[in-house]
């Protein structure tokens, strides 16, 4: 059985090893896989109650802390807030060419993201023209809206898309006869990569 996600690992542990110890607490108490599963289900219930659906992204704010007990030290994360992720603020800044490099650097697209974005543009008839919500809705499956918006801006920068402003937040059309380009030559990509390193 191949396990790809933390959820799959947890589910496998609960199904196969329910009564076994998953981890030991600092107070000497042991927590079984079944108890971890119950606690995870409680978190899931709270998130669903807050409107989170499968596939949604959740922003979590936390404070890292050092927990020291009986001469044992470990890192713990104290969650201070959770909310459903909203891509609109960052996407709006990206499409207005006001890229906040610090926030956007984690969305630096790789080649596969550009391929998905290009294929999506082809499926849309070679252009995208919409308000911010519309651009986000046109985002291809498997790519975050922020990454898609960066792809659009890089494709414009490299001359593969021509920007048009038909009164919408963003509009771009594929340039006919456009040739292959070196994505690494994009100044935008260089800035994002420099921030990540």
VODRENVO-163217 format. One line per 10 residues: number of its first residue (from 1); for each residue z, x, y of N, C-alpha, C. Coordinates in Angstrom, 1 decimal. Layout:
! residues N
NUM> Z:X:Y:Z:X:Y:Z:X:Y  ...
//
This chain:
! residues 197
1> 0.0:0.8:-1.2:0.0:0.0:0.0:0.0:0.9:1.2  -1.0:0.7:2.1:-1.1:1.4:3.3:-0.3:0.7:4.4  0.6:1.4:5.1:1.4:0.8:6.2:0.9:1.4:7.5  0.5:0.5:8.4:-0.1:1.0:9.7:0.8:0.7:10.9  1.7:-0.2:10.8:2.5:-0.6:12.0:4.0:-0.6:11.7  4.8:-0.5:12.7:6.2:-0.6:12.5:6.6:-1.9:11.9  5.9:-3.0:12.3:6.2:-4.3:11.7:6.0:-4.3:10.2  4.8:-3.7:9.8:4.5:-3.7:8.3:5.6:-2.8:7.6  6.0:-1.7:8.2:7.0:-0.9:7.6:8.3:-1.7:7.4  8.7:-2.4:8.5:10.0:-3.2:8.4:9.8:-4.3:7.4
11> 8.7:-5.0:7.4:8.5:-6.1:6.4:8.6:-5.6:5.0  7.9:-4.4:4.8:7.9:-3.8:3.4:9.4:-3.5:3.0  10.1:-2.9:3.9:11.5:-2.5:3.7:12.4:-3.8:3.3  12.2:-4.8:4.1:13.0:-6.1:3.8:12.6:-6.7:2.5  11.3:-6.7:2.2:10.9:-7.3:0.9:11.3:-6.4:-0.3  11.2:-5.1:-0.2:11.4:-4.3:-1.4:12.9:-3.8:-1.5  13.6:-3.6:-0.4:14.9:-2.9:-0.4:15.9:-3.7:0.4  15.9:-5.0:0.4:16.8:-5.9:1.2:18.2:-5.4:1.2  18.8:-5.1:0.0:20.2:-4.8:0.0:20.5:-3.3:0.2  19.5:-2.5:0.3:19.7:-1.0:0.6:20.0:-0.7:2.0
21> 20.6:0.4:2.3:20.9:0.8:3.6:19.7:1.3:4.4  19.5:0.7:5.5:18.3:1.1:6.4:18.8:2.2:7.3  20.0:2.1:7.8:20.6:3.2:8.6:22.1:3.0:8.7  22.8:4.1:9.1:24.2:4.1:9.3:24.5:4.0:10.8  25.5:3.2:11.1:25.9:3.1:12.5:26.9:4.2:12.8  27.2:4.5:14.1:28.1:5.6:14.4:29.6:5.2:14.1  29.9:3.9:13.9:31.2:3.5:13.6:31.5:3.5:12.1  30.5:4.1:11.3:30.7:4.1:9.9:30.1:2.9:9.2  29.7:1.9:9.9:29.1:0.7:9.3:27.7:1.0:8.9  27.3:0.4:7.8:25.9:0.5:7.3:25.1:-0.8:7.6
31> 23.9:-0.6:7.9:23.0:-1.8:8.2:21.9:-1.8:7.1  21.8:-3.0:6.4:20.8:-3.1:5.3:19.5:-3.5:5.9  18.4:-3.3:5.1:17.1:-3.7:5.6:17.1:-5.2:5.8  17.8:-6.0:5.1:17.9:-7.5:5.3:18.4:-7.8:6.7  19.5:-7.1:7.1:20.1:-7.3:8.4:19.2:-6.8:9.5  18.5:-5.7:9.3:17.5:-5.3:10.3:16.4:-6.4:10.4  16.0:-6.9:9.3:15.0:-8.0:9.3:15.5:-9.2:10.1  16.8:-9.6:9.9:17.4:-10.7:10.6:17.4:-10.4:12.2  17.8:-9.2:12.5:17.9:-8.9:13.9:16.5:-8.9:14.6  15.5:-8.3:13.8:14.1:-8.3:14.3:13.6:-9.8:14.5
41> 14.0:-10.6:13.6:13.5:-12.1:13.6:14.2:-12.7:14.9  15.4:-12.4:15.2:16.1:-12.9:16.4:15.3:-12.5:17.7  14.9:-11.2:17.7:14.2:-10.7:18.9:12.8:-11.4:19.0  12.2:-11.6:17.8:10.9:-12.3:17.8:11.0:-13.7:18.3  12.1:-14.4:17.8:12.3:-15.8:18.3:12.5:-15.8:19.8  13.3:-14.9:20.3:13.5:-14.8:21.8:12.2:-14.6:22.5  11.3:-13.7:22.0:10.0:-13.4:22.7:9.1:-14.7:22.6  9.1:-15.3:21.4:8.2:-16.5:21.3:8.7:-17.6:22.2  10.1:-17.7:22.3:10.7:-18.7:23.2:10.3:-18.4:24.7  10.0:-17.2:25.0:9.6:-16.8:26.3:8.1:-16.9:26.6
51> 7.4:-17.4:25.5:6.0:-17.6:25.7:5.1:-16.5:25.1  5.6:-15.5:24.5:4.9:-14.4:24.0:4.2:-14.8:22.7  2.9:-14.5:22.6:2.1:-14.9:21.4:1.7:-13.6:20.6  1.3:-13.7:19.4:0.8:-12.6:18.6:-0.4:-11.9:19.4  -0.3:-10.6:19.5:-1.4:-9.9:20.2:-1.1:-9.6:21.7  -0.1:-10.4:22.3:0.3:-10.1:23.7:1.0:-8.8:23.8  0.8:-8.2:25.0:1.6:-7.0:25.3:2.8:-7.4:26.1  3.9:-6.6:25.8:5.2:-6.9:26.5:5.6:-5.6:27.2  5.9:-5.7:28.5:6.4:-4.5:29.2:7.9:-4.5:29.0  8.4:-3.4:28.7:9.9:-3.2:28.4:10.4:-2.1:29.3
61> 11.4:-2.4:30.1:12.1:-1.4:30.9:13.3:-1.0:30.2  13.6:0.3:30.1:14.8:0.8:29.4:15.3:2.0:30.1  16.6:2.3:29.8:17.2:3.5:30.2:17.6:4.3:29.0  17.0:5.6:28.9:17.5:6.4:27.8:18.9:6.9:28.0  19.6:6.9:26.9:21.0:7.4:27.0:21.3:8.2:25.8  22.3:9.1:25.9:22.8:9.9:24.8:24.1:9.2:24.3  24.0:8.8:23.0:25.2:8.2:22.4:25.9:9.3:21.5  27.1:9.5:21.8:27.9:10.5:21.1:29.1:9.8:20.4  29.2:10.0:19.1:30.3:9.4:18.4:30.6:10.3:17.2  31.9:10.7:17.0:32.3:11.6:16.0:31.4:12.9:15.9
71> 31.2:13.5:17.0:30.5:14.7:17.1:29.0:14.6:16.7  28.5:13.4:16.6:27.1:13.1:16.3:26.5:12.6:17.6  25.3:13.2:17.9:24.6:12.7:19.1:23.3:12.1:18.7  22.9:11.1:19.4:21.6:10.5:19.2:21.1:9.9:20.5  19.8:9.7:20.6:19.2:9.0:21.8:19.2:7.5:21.5  19.5:6.7:22.4:19.4:5.3:22.3:18.7:4.8:23.6  18.0:3.7:23.5:17.3:3.1:24.6:18.0:1.8:24.9  18.6:1.7:26.1:19.2:0.5:26.6:18.2:-0.4:27.3  17.8:-1.5:26.7:16.7:-2.3:27.3:17.4:-3.1:28.5  16.7:-3.0:29.7:17.2:-3.6:30.9:16.4:-4.8:31.3
81> 15.1:-4.9:30.8:14.2:-6.0:31.2:13.0:-6.0:30.2  12.5:-7.3:30.0:11.3:-7.4:29.2:10.5:-8.5:29.9  9.2:-8.4:29.9:8.3:-9.4:30.5:6.9:-9.3:29.8  6.2:-10.4:29.9:4.8:-10.4:29.4:4.0:-9.5:30.3  3.2:-8.6:29.7:2.4:-7.7:30.5:1.3:-8.5:31.3  1.2:-8.1:32.6:0.1:-8.7:33.4:-0.8:-7.6:33.9  -2.1:-7.6:33.4:-3.0:-6.5:33.8:-3.6:-6.7:35.2  -3.4:-7.8:35.8:-4.1:-8.1:37.1:-3.8:-7.1:38.2  -2.6:-6.8:38.5:-2.3:-5.9:39.6:-3.1:-4.5:39.5  -3.0:-3.9:38.4:-3.6:-2.6:38.2:-5.1:-2.8:38.1
91> -5.6:-3.8:37.4:-7.1:-4.0:37.4:-7.6:-4.2:38.8  -6.9:-5.0:39.6:-7.4:-5.2:41.0:-7.5:-4.0:41.8  -6.5:-3.1:41.7:-6.6:-1.8:42.4:-7.7:-0.9:41.9  -7.9:-0.9:40.6:-9.0:-0.1:40.0:-10.4:-0.6:40.5  -10.6:-1.9:40.5:-11.9:-2.5:40.9:-12.1:-2.4:42.4  -11.1:-2.3:43.1:-11.2:-2.1:44.6:-11.3:-0.6:44.9  -11.4:0.2:43.9:-11.5:1.7:44.1:-10.3:2.3:44.8  -9.2:1.7:44.4:-7.9:2.3:44.9:-7.0:2.7:43.7  -7.6:3.5:42.9:-7.0:3.9:41.6:-5.7:4.6:41.8  -4.6:4.0:41.3:-3.3:4.7:41.3:-3.3:5.6:40.1
101> -3.6:6.8:40.2:-3.7:7.8:39.1:-2.5:7.8:38.2  -1.3:7.8:38.8:-0.1:7.8:38.0:0.0:6.7:37.0  -0.2:5.5:37.5:-0.1:4.3:36.6:-1.3:4.2:35.7  -2.5:4.6:36.1:-3.7:4.4:35.3:-4.0:5.5:34.3  -3.3:6.6:34.4:-3.6:7.7:33.5:-3.5:7.4:32.0  -2.5:6.5:31.7:-2.4:6.1:30.3:-3.5:5.3:29.8  -4.4:4.8:30.7:-5.5:4.0:30.3:-6.9:4.8:30.4  -6.8:6.1:30.4:-8.0:6.9:30.5:-8.9:6.6:29.3  -10.1:6.1:29.5:-10.9:5.7:28.3:-11.5:6.9:27.6  -11.6:6.7:26.2:-12.3:7.7:25.4:-13.7:7.2:25.2
111> -14.5:7.9:24.5:-15.9:7.6:24.2:-16.1:6.2:23.6  -15.2:5.9:22.6:-15.3:4.6:22.0:-15.1:3.4:22.9  -14.2:3.6:23.9:-14.0:2.6:24.9:-15.3:2.4:25.8  -15.9:3.4:26.1:-17.2:3.3:26.9:-18.2:2.6:26.0  -18.3:2.9:24.8:-19.3:2.2:23.9:-19.0:0.7:23.8  -17.7:0.3:23.7:-17.4:-1.1:23.7:-17.7:-1.7:25.0  -17.4:-1.1:26.1:-17.7:-1.6:27.4:-19.2:-1.8:27.6  -20.0:-0.8:27.2:-21.4:-0.9:27.4:-22.0:-2.0:26.6  -21.6:-2.1:25.3:-22.1:-3.2:24.4:-21.7:-4.6:25.0  -20.5:-4.7:25.6:-20.1:-5.9:26.1:-21.0:-6.3:27.3
121> -21.3:-5.3:28.2:-22.2:-5.5:29.3:-23.6:-6.0:28.8  -24.1:-5.3:27.7:-25.4:-5.8:27.1:-25.3:-7.2:26.7  -24.2:-7.6:26.0:-24.0:-8.9:25.5:-23.9:-9.9:26.7  -23.5:-9.5:27.8:-23.4:-10.4:29.0:-24.7:-10.4:29.8  -25.8:-9.8:29.3:-27.1:-9.8:29.9:-27.2:-8.7:30.9  -26.4:-7.7:30.8:-26.6:-6.5:31.7:-25.8:-6.5:33.0  -25.0:-7.5:33.2:-24.2:-7.5:34.4:-22.9:-8.3:34.3  -22.0:-8.0:35.2:-20.8:-8.6:35.3:-20.5:-9.0:36.7  -20.2:-10.2:37.0:-19.9:-10.6:38.4:-18.9:-11.7:38.3  -17.7:-11.4:38.7:-16.7:-12.4:38.6:-15.5:-12.0:39.4
131> -14.6:-13.0:39.6:-13.3:-12.7:40.2:-12.5:-11.9:39.2  -11.3:-11.5:39.6:-10.5:-10.6:38.8:-10.2:-11.3:37.4  -9.8:-12.5:37.4:-9.5:-13.2:36.1:-10.8:-13.2:35.3  -11.9:-13.4:35.8:-13.2:-13.4:35.1:-13.5:-12.1:34.5  -13.3:-11.0:35.2:-13.6:-9.7:34.7:-12.6:-9.4:33.5  -11.4:-9.8:33.7:-10.4:-9.6:32.6:-10.8:-10.4:31.3  -11.3:-11.6:31.6:-11.7:-12.5:30.4:-12.9:-11.9:29.7  -13.8:-11.1:30.5:-15.0:-10.6:29.9:-14.7:-9.2:29.2  -13.5:-8.8:29.2:-13.1:-7.6:28.5:-13.4:-7.6:27.0  -14.0:-6.6:26.5:-14.3:-6.7:25.0:-13.0:-6.6:24.2
141> -13.1:-7.2:23.0:-12.0:-7.2:22.0:-11.7:-5.7:21.7  -10.4:-5.4:21.6:-9.9:-4.1:21.2:-9.8:-3.1:22.3  -9.9:-3.5:23.5:-9.8:-2.6:24.7:-9.0:-3.3:25.7  -8.0:-2.6:26.3:-7.2:-3.2:27.3:-8.0:-3.5:28.6  -7.7:-4.5:29.3:-8.4:-4.8:30.6:-8.4:-3.6:31.5  -7.3:-2.9:31.7:-7.2:-1.8:32.6:-8.2:-0.7:32.2  -8.3:-0.4:30.9:-9.2:0.6:30.4:-10.7:0.1:30.6  -11.0:-1.2:30.4:-12.3:-1.7:30.6:-12.7:-1.6:32.1  -11.8:-1.9:33.0:-12.0:-1.7:34.4:-12.3:-0.3:34.8  -11.6:0.6:34.2:-11.9:2.1:34.5:-13.3:2.4:34.0
151> -13.6:1.9:32.8:-14.9:2.2:32.2:-16.0:1.7:33.2  -15.8:0.5:33.8:-16.8:-0.1:34.7:-16.9:0.8:35.9  -15.8:1.3:36.4:-15.9:2.2:37.6:-16.5:3.5:37.3  -16.3:4.1:36.2:-16.9:5.4:35.8:-18.4:5.2:35.6  -18.8:4.1:35.0:-20.2:3.8:34.8:-20.9:3.6:36.1  -20.2:3.0:37.1:-20.8:2.9:38.5:-20.9:4.3:39.1  -19.8:5.1:39.0:-19.8:6.5:39.5:-21.0:7.3:39.0  -21.2:7.2:37.7:-22.3:8.0:37.1:-23.7:7.4:37.2  -23.8:6.3:37.9:-25.1:5.7:38.1:-25.7:4.8:37.0  -24.9:4.5:36.0:-25.4:3.6:35.0:-25.2:2.2:35.3
161> -24.4:1.9:36.3:-24.2:0.5:36.8:-24.4:0.6:38.3  -24.9:-0.4:38.9:-25.0:-0.5:40.3:-24.1:-1.6:40.8  -23.2:-1.3:41.7:-22.3:-2.3:42.2:-23.0:-3.3:43.1  -22.6:-4.6:42.9:-23.1:-5.6:43.8:-21.9:-6.5:44.2  -21.8:-6.9:45.4:-20.7:-7.7:45.8:-21.2:-9.1:46.2  -21.4:-10.0:45.2:-21.8:-11.3:45.6:-20.7:-12.2:46.0  -19.8:-11.7:46.7:-18.6:-12.5:47.1:-17.5:-12.6:46.1  -17.7:-11.8:45.0:-16.7:-11.8:44.0:-15.9:-10.5:44.1  -14.8:-10.4:43.4:-14.0:-9.2:43.4:-14.8:-8.1:43.0  -15.6:-8.3:41.9:-16.3:-7.2:41.4:-17.6:-7.7:40.8
171> -18.7:-6.9:41.0:-20.0:-7.2:40.5:-20.7:-5.9:40.2  -21.3:-5.8:39.0:-22.1:-4.7:38.7:-23.2:-5.0:37.7  -24.3:-4.3:37.8:-25.5:-4.6:37.0:-26.0:-3.3:36.4  -26.4:-3.3:35.2:-26.9:-2.1:34.5:-28.2:-1.7:35.2  -28.3:-0.4:35.4:-29.5:0.2:36.0:-30.5:0.4:35.0  -31.7:-0.1:35.2:-32.8:0.0:34.2:-33.3:1.4:34.1  -33.6:1.8:32.9:-34.0:3.1:32.6:-33.0:4.2:32.7  -31.7:3.8:32.7:-30.6:4.8:32.8:-30.6:5.7:31.6  -30.4:6.9:31.8:-30.3:7.9:30.7:-28.9:8.2:30.3  -28.8:9.0:29.3:-27.4:9.4:28.8:-26.8:10.3:29.9
181> -25.5:10.2:30.0:-24.8:11.0:30.9:-23.6:11.7:30.2  -23.1:12.7:30.8:-21.9:13.3:30.3:-20.7:12.6:31.0  -19.9:11.9:30.2:-18.8:11.1:30.7:-17.7:12.0:31.3  -17.6:13.2:30.7:-16.6:14.2:31.2:-16.9:14.7:32.6  -18.1:14.5:33.1:-18.5:14.9:34.5:-18.0:14.0:35.5  -17.4:12.8:35.1:-16.9:11.9:36.1:-15.7:12.4:36.8  -15.7:12.4:38.1:-14.5:12.8:38.9:-13.3:11.9:38.6  -13.5:10.6:38.3:-12.4:9.7:38.0:-11.8:10.1:36.7  -12.6:10.4:35.7:-12.1:10.8:34.4:-11.3:12.2:34.5  -11.9:13.1:35.3:-11.2:14.4:35.5:-9.8:14.2:36.2
191> -9.7:13.3:37.1:-8.4:13.0:37.8:-7.4:12.4:36.8  -7.9:11.4:36.0:-7.0:10.8:35.0:-6.5:11.8:34.0  -7.4:12.6:33.5:-7.0:13.6:32.5:-6.1:14.7:33.1  -6.3:15.1:34.3:-5.5:16.1:34.9:-4.0:15.5:35.0  -3.9:14.2:35.3:-2.6:13.6:35.5:-1.9:13.5:34.1  -2.7:13.3:33.0:-2.1:13.2:31.7:-1.6:14.5:31.2  -2.2:15.6:31.6:-1.8:16.9:31.1:-0.7:17.6:31.8
//
